[in-house]
Amino acid sequence: MITTEQKLADQERPFWLAFTYLNNVGPGRFRRILKVFGSAQEAWQASRQKWQSLGWNQKIINDFFSLRTRINPQEHLRGLLSDYQPLIWPITKLDAYYPEKLLSIDDGPPVLFARGKLVNGVVRGDFNSWQSFWSSPVLAMVGTRGPSAYGRQVATRLGGELARQGLIIVSGLARGIDSLAHRSALEAGGKTVAVLGSGVDVVYPSQNYRLYQDILARGLVLSELPPETKPLPGYFPARNRIIAGLSSAVLIIEGGVKSGSLITASLAAHQGRDVLAVPGNITSHLSLGTNYLLKNGAKVVTEANDVLEEFNLKLANNDNVVSLDDDEKVVLALLGKQNLTVDEISLKLNFEASKVSIILTKLEIRGLAANLGLGEWGRR
């Protein structure tokens, strides 16, 4: 049943959507518009004299009246639903299904554009699947775009293990740690959300198109930017506040002191979220940021249980491990201590190289081992 509050949200939606196209009007100024005019619809239909009472720069006011001549809000919303497949839906702060955690931050986006398997049900007024999806604990995982083999291994292992335990993995679809976090969550059969620094229909970087499609099919893509918006450098710090805001905790895996990951950590701390970090090699520039966070109060994460403790959860038994034969278990235990090549495993265990290759393939299929490149294997 659609509530009175939801009917109001649906009535206001076209106008909230239209205001996302007004330059230089962010969450703060939009709150001011709602306070002065009472609603987005009233603001859209108000006179220039009433707009002048805001006392804003004349350019903003001129931009609004120019926008009003170009956009019919109701027709624009209908076009949004008909022109994009999979469809795109603007969620507003008036909606009962707006992500609850974002409501607690001062600069939460008034409108979130959503795309993915959950969106069709929301458009039809079926909110059960959406609410079920967001009932799980949410963890942001971010880090460098150019991770080391160690960083790739850690991101893949933790992303998969935590997704298998029911956590929603949120990240930014960037190269490196972000991509590994999304992919490992999907491969574990878990939930993942990508927050973009572009419109939800613009894939950046383009190399992640396949990953983007997989997230659409099984997860969710979000952005505060209107469709067709190209990525610009200034959009990514703003994107990071949404990544942190959606989450209860943020986990940083490799990053420099001035990296975007550290910006996300700072935003998370400001928002009252827990900041977690994976320690790294003190001689590596990729570990400067995470080690700095640890020295300044971030929680150390060396295994999945360190994260689960933040959510008052414990790591469940992994049936994939229990069902291994003795040879597979001994190879997996060895990879738990260090990354090794096929030849190195053969020497340590006195196994034929061909046998080791078969075992590693089986472990990879089960999601327990990963080919790290350059001939090395590691445990996920």
C-alpha positions as CSV (number, residue, x, y, z in Angstrom):
1,M,0.0,0.0,0.0
2,I,1.3,3.4,-1.0
3,T,1.3,5.8,2.0
4,T,0.4,9.5,2.0
5,E,4.1,10.3,2.5
6,Q,5.0,8.2,-0.5
7,K,2.3,9.9,-2.7
8,L,3.9,13.2,-1.8
9,A,7.3,11.9,-2.8
10,D,6.0,10.8,-6.1
11,Q,4.3,14.1,-6.7
12,E,7.5,16.0,-5.9
13,R,9.8,13.6,-7.8
14,P,9.7,15.4,-11.2
15,F,10.7,18.7,-9.7
16,W,13.5,17.3,-7.5
17,L,14.8,15.6,-10.6
18,A,14.6,18.8,-12.6
19,F,16.7,20.7,-10.0
20,T,19.6,18.2,-10.4
21,Y,20.3,20.0,-13.7
22,L,20.7,23.4,-12.0
23,N,24.4,24.2,-11.8
24,N,25.9,25.4,-8.5
25,V,22.9,24.2,-6.4
26,G,24.1,21.4,-4.1
27,P,22.5,19.9,-1.0
28,G,22.8,23.0,1.1
29,R,21.3,25.4,-1.4
30,F,18.5,22.9,-2.3
31,R,17.6,22.8,1.4
32,R,17.4,26.6,1.3
33,I,15.0,26.4,-1.7
34,L,12.7,24.0,0.1
35,K,12.7,26.1,3.2
36,V,11.8,29.3,1.3
37,F,9.3,27.9,-1.2
38,G,7.9,25.0,0.8
39,S,8.4,22.4,-1.9
40,A,10.3,21.8,-5.1
41,Q,7.1,22.2,-7.2
42,E,6.4,25.6,-5.6
43,A,10.0,26.7,-6.3
44,W,9.8,25.5,-9.9
45,Q,6.6,27.6,-10.5
46,A,7.6,30.7,-8.5
47,S,8.2,34.1,-9.9
48,R,11.5,35.8,-10.5
49,Q,10.7,38.3,-7.7
50,K,10.3,35.4,-5.2
51,W,13.6,33.9,-6.4
52,Q,15.3,37.3,-6.0
53,S,14.4,37.1,-2.3
54,L,16.9,34.3,-1.8
55,G,19.7,36.9,-2.2
56,W,21.8,34.6,-4.4
57,N,24.2,35.4,-7.2
58,Q,22.2,36.6,-10.2
59,K,23.8,34.0,-12.4
60,I,22.2,31.2,-10.4
61,I,18.8,32.8,-10.7
62,N,19.3,33.4,-14.5
63,D,20.4,29.8,-14.9
64,F,17.2,28.6,-13.1
65,F,14.9,30.5,-15.4
66,S,16.8,29.4,-18.4
67,L,16.5,25.8,-17.2
68,R,12.8,26.2,-16.7
69,T,12.3,27.1,-20.4
70,R,14.1,23.9,-21.5
71,I,12.7,21.2,-19.1
72,N,9.2,20.0,-18.5
73,P,9.6,18.1,-15.2
74,Q,6.9,15.5,-15.8
75,E,7.9,14.8,-19.4
76,H,11.5,14.6,-18.4
77,L,10.7,11.9,-15.7
78,R,8.7,9.9,-18.3
79,G,11.6,10.1,-20.7
80,L,14.0,8.9,-18.0
81,L,11.9,5.8,-17.7
82,S,11.4,5.2,-21.4
83,D,14.8,6.1,-22.8
84,Y,17.1,3.9,-20.7
85,Q,17.3,0.2,-20.4
86,P,18.0,-1.0,-17.8
87,L,15.9,1.9,-16.5
88,I,17.1,4.7,-14.3
89,W,15.1,5.9,-11.3
90,P,15.6,9.1,-9.3
91,I,15.2,8.4,-5.5
92,T,14.6,11.5,-3.4
93,K,15.0,12.1,0.3
94,L,11.2,12.1,0.5
95,D,11.1,8.4,-0.5
96,A,10.7,5.9,2.3
97,Y,13.3,3.7,0.5
98,Y,16.0,6.4,0.4
99,P,19.1,4.8,2.0
100,E,18.7,5.5,5.7
101,K,22.4,6.1,6.5
102,L,22.6,8.9,4.0
103,L,19.9,10.7,5.8
104,S,22.3,11.1,8.8
105,I,25.0,13.1,6.9
106,D,24.7,16.9,6.4
107,D,25.4,16.9,2.7
108,G,23.5,13.8,1.6
109,P,22.4,14.1,-2.0
110,P,18.8,15.2,-2.4
111,V,18.4,12.8,-5.4
112,L,20.2,9.5,-6.0
113,F,19.9,8.0,-9.5
114,A,19.7,4.3,-9.2
115,R,20.2,1.5,-11.8
116,G,20.2,-2.2,-11.3
117,K,18.1,-5.3,-10.7
118,L,16.3,-3.7,-7.7
119,V,15.1,-0.7,-9.5
120,N,12.2,-2.3,-11.4
121,G,10.5,-3.3,-8.2
122,V,10.9,0.1,-6.7
123,V,9.3,1.8,-9.7
124,R,6.3,-0.6,-9.4
125,G,5.9,0.3,-5.7
126,D,7.3,-3.0,-4.5
127,F,9.8,-2.0,-1.8
128,N,10.3,-5.4,-0.2
129,S,13.3,-6.5,-2.2
130,W,14.9,-3.1,-1.8
131,Q,14.5,-3.1,2.0
132,S,15.7,-6.7,2.1
133,F,18.9,-5.8,0.2
134,W,19.7,-2.8,2.5
135,S,19.0,-4.8,5.7
136,S,22.5,-6.2,5.5
137,P,25.6,-4.5,7.1
138,V,27.3,-2.2,4.7
139,L,31.1,-1.9,4.3
140,A,33.0,0.5,2.0
141,M,36.2,-0.9,0.5
142,V,38.5,1.5,-1.2
143,G,42.1,1.9,-2.1
144,T,44.7,2.6,-4.8
145,R,44.1,2.3,-8.5
146,G,47.5,0.6,-8.9
147,P,47.7,-2.0,-6.1
148,S,50.6,-4.3,-5.5
149,A,50.3,-8.1,-5.7
150,Y,49.8,-7.9,-1.9
151,G,47.0,-5.4,-2.2
152,R,45.3,-7.4,-4.9
153,Q,45.4,-10.5,-2.8
154,V,44.1,-8.8,0.3
155,A,41.3,-7.0,-1.5
156,T,40.2,-10.2,-3.2
157,R,40.4,-12.3,-0.1
158,L,38.6,-9.8,2.2
159,G,36.0,-8.8,-0.4
160,G,35.0,-12.4,-1.0
161,E,35.0,-13.5,2.6
162,L,33.1,-10.5,3.9
163,A,30.5,-10.7,1.0
164,R,30.0,-14.4,1.8
165,Q,29.2,-13.4,5.4
166,G,26.4,-11.2,4.2
167,L,28.1,-7.7,4.1
168,I,27.2,-5.3,1.3
169,I,30.5,-4.2,-0.3
170,V,30.3,-0.6,-1.5
171,S,33.0,1.0,-3.7
172,G,33.5,3.4,-6.6
173,L,34.1,1.2,-9.7
174,A,37.6,2.6,-10.1
175,R,40.5,0.6,-11.3
176,G,42.5,-1.4,-8.7
177,I,41.1,-2.0,-5.2
178,D,37.6,-0.8,-6.0
179,S,37.3,-3.2,-9.0
180,L,38.7,-6.1,-7.0
181,A,36.2,-5.4,-4.1
182,H,33.2,-5.4,-6.5
183,R,34.4,-8.5,-8.4
184,S,35.3,-10.6,-5.4
185,A,31.9,-9.8,-3.8
186,L,30.1,-10.9,-7.0
187,E,32.1,-14.0,-7.3
188,A,31.3,-14.9,-3.7
189,G,27.6,-14.6,-4.6
190,G,27.3,-11.5,-2.4
191,K,25.9,-8.0,-2.7
192,T,27.8,-5.0,-4.1
193,V,27.0,-1.3,-4.8
194,A,29.0,0.9,-7.1
195,V,28.8,4.7,-6.6
196,L,29.9,6.6,-9.6
197,G,31.6,10.0,-10.2
198,S,29.5,10.3,-13.4
199,G,26.0,9.6,-14.5
200,V,24.8,6.0,-13.8
201,D,24.8,5.3,-17.5
202,V,28.5,6.4,-18.0
203,V,31.0,3.7,-17.3
204,Y,34.4,5.1,-16.1
205,P,36.9,3.7,-16.6
206,S,35.7,2.1,-19.8
207,Q,37.7,-1.0,-19.1
208,N,35.2,-1.8,-16.3
209,Y,32.3,-2.1,-18.7
210,R,31.9,-5.8,-18.1
211,L,32.1,-5.4,-14.4
212,Y,29.5,-2.6,-14.6
213,Q,27.2,-4.9,-16.5
214,D,27.6,-7.6,-13.9
215,I,26.8,-5.2,-11.1
216,L,23.7,-4.0,-12.9
217,A,22.6,-7.6,-13.2
218,R,23.2,-8.6,-9.6
219,G,23.7,-5.4,-7.6
220,L,23.1,-1.7,-7.7
221,V,24.7,1.4,-9.3
222,L,24.2,4.8,-7.8
223,S,25.1,8.4,-8.5
224,E,23.9,11.9,-7.5
225,L,24.8,13.2,-11.0
226,P,22.2,13.2,-13.8
227,P,22.4,10.6,-16.6
228,E,24.9,11.3,-19.4
229,T,27.1,13.3,-17.0
230,K,30.8,12.7,-17.9
231,P,33.3,12.2,-15.1
232,L,35.3,15.2,-14.0
233,P,38.0,15.4,-11.3
234,G,35.8,17.4,-9.0
235,Y,33.1,14.8,-9.0
236,F,35.1,12.1,-7.3
237,P,35.6,13.7,-3.8
238,A,31.9,14.3,-3.8
239,R,31.3,10.7,-4.8
240,N,33.5,9.5,-2.0
241,R,31.3,11.2,0.7
242,I,28.4,9.0,-0.6
243,I,30.5,5.9,-0.5
244,A,31.3,6.6,3.2
245,G,27.8,7.8,4.0
246,L,26.2,4.6,2.8
247,S,28.4,2.5,5.1
248,S,28.8,1.7,8.7
249,A,32.6,1.4,8.3
250,V,35.2,2.1,5.6
251,L,38.1,-0.2,4.9
252,I,41.2,1.2,3.2
253,I,43.6,-1.2,1.4
254,E,46.7,0.6,0.1
255,G,46.9,4.2,-0.8
256,G,49.1,7.3,-0.6
257,V,48.8,10.0,2.0
258,K,47.2,12.4,-0.5
259,S,45.1,9.7,-2.3
260,G,41.4,9.6,-2.8
261,S,41.2,6.8,-0.4
262,L,42.5,9.0,2.4
263,I,39.8,11.6,1.4
264,T,37.2,8.9,1.8
265,A,38.7,7.9,5.2
266,S,38.6,11.6,6.4
267,L,35.0,11.9,5.2
268,A,34.0,8.7,7.0
269,A,35.6,9.9,10.3
270,H,33.7,13.2,9.9
271,Q,30.5,11.3,9.4
272,G,31.0,9.2,12.5
273,R,31.8,6.0,10.5
274,D,34.5,3.6,11.7
275,V,37.8,3.7,9.8
276,L,39.6,0.5,9.2
277,A,42.9,-0.1,7.4
278,V,45.1,-2.9,6.3
279,P,48.8,-2.5,7.4
280,G,51.4,-2.5,4.6
281,N,55.1,-2.7,3.9
282,I,56.7,0.4,5.5
283,T,59.1,0.8,2.5
284,S,56.2,0.9,0.0
285,H,54.7,4.3,-1.0
286,L,51.4,2.4,-1.4
287,S,51.3,1.8,2.3
288,L,52.0,5.4,3.4
289,G,48.3,6.2,3.6
290,T,47.1,3.1,5.4
291,N,50.0,3.1,7.9
292,Y,49.3,6.8,8.6
293,L,45.7,6.0,9.4
294,L,46.7,3.2,11.7
295,K,49.0,5.5,13.6
296,N,46.1,8.0,14.0
297,G,43.6,5.6,15.4
298,A,42.2,3.5,12.5
299,K,41.5,-0.1,13.4
300,V,44.0,-2.7,12.2
301,V,42.5,-5.3,9.8
302,T,44.5,-8.4,9.0
303,E,41.6,-10.8,8.5
304,A,37.9,-10.9,7.9
305,N,37.1,-11.3,11.5
306,D,38.6,-7.9,12.3
307,V,35.9,-6.4,10.1
308,L,33.1,-8.6,11.3
309,E,33.8,-7.6,14.9
310,E,32.8,-4.1,13.9
311,F,29.3,-5.5,13.0
312,N,29.2,-7.9,16.0
313,L,29.5,-10.8,13.7
314,K,31.8,-13.8,13.6
315,L,33.2,-15.7,10.6
316,A,31.0,-18.7,9.7
317,N,32.5,-22.0,8.8
318,N,33.5,-22.2,5.1
319,D,32.0,-25.3,3.6
320,N,34.3,-25.0,0.6
321,V,37.3,-25.6,2.9
322,V,35.7,-28.4,4.9
323,S,35.0,-30.4,1.7
324,L,38.6,-30.3,0.4
325,D,40.7,-33.4,0.2
326,D,44.0,-33.7,2.2
327,D,46.2,-32.6,-0.7
328,E,44.0,-29.5,-1.4
329,K,44.0,-28.6,2.3
330,V,47.8,-28.7,2.5
331,V,48.3,-26.6,-0.6
332,L,45.7,-24.1,0.7
333,A,47.5,-23.9,4.1
334,L,50.8,-23.3,2.4
335,L,49.3,-20.4,0.4
336,G,47.9,-19.0,3.6
337,K,51.5,-18.3,4.8
338,Q,53.0,-16.8,1.6
339,N,52.4,-16.4,-2.2
340,L,54.1,-19.1,-4.2
341,T,54.6,-20.3,-7.8
342,V,53.7,-23.8,-8.9
343,D,57.3,-24.9,-8.9
344,E,57.8,-23.6,-5.3
345,I,54.8,-25.5,-4.1
346,S,56.0,-28.6,-5.9
347,L,59.4,-28.4,-4.1
348,K,57.9,-27.7,-0.7
349,L,55.4,-30.5,-0.8
350,N,57.2,-32.9,-3.1
351,F,54.2,-32.9,-5.5
352,E,54.4,-33.1,-9.3
353,A,54.0,-29.7,-10.9
354,S,51.1,-31.1,-13.0
355,K,49.3,-32.2,-9.8
356,V,49.9,-28.8,-8.2
357,S,48.4,-27.1,-11.2
358,I,45.3,-29.2,-11.0
359,I,44.9,-28.5,-7.3
360,L,45.3,-24.8,-7.8
361,T,42.7,-24.8,-10.6
362,K,40.2,-26.6,-8.3
363,L,40.9,-24.1,-5.4
364,E,40.5,-21.2,-7.8
365,I,37.1,-22.5,-9.0
366,R,36.0,-22.8,-5.4
367,G,37.1,-19.2,-4.7
368,L,39.8,-20.2,-2.3
369,A,43.0,-19.4,-4.3
370,A,43.8,-16.7,-6.8
371,N,46.3,-16.4,-9.6
372,L,48.1,-13.1,-8.7
373,G,50.0,-12.8,-12.0
374,L,53.7,-13.3,-12.7
375,G,53.3,-17.0,-11.9
376,E,52.4,-16.5,-8.3
377,W,49.4,-17.9,-6.4
378,G,47.9,-16.8,-3.1
379,R,45.0,-17.7,-0.8
380,R,41.8,-15.7,-1.1
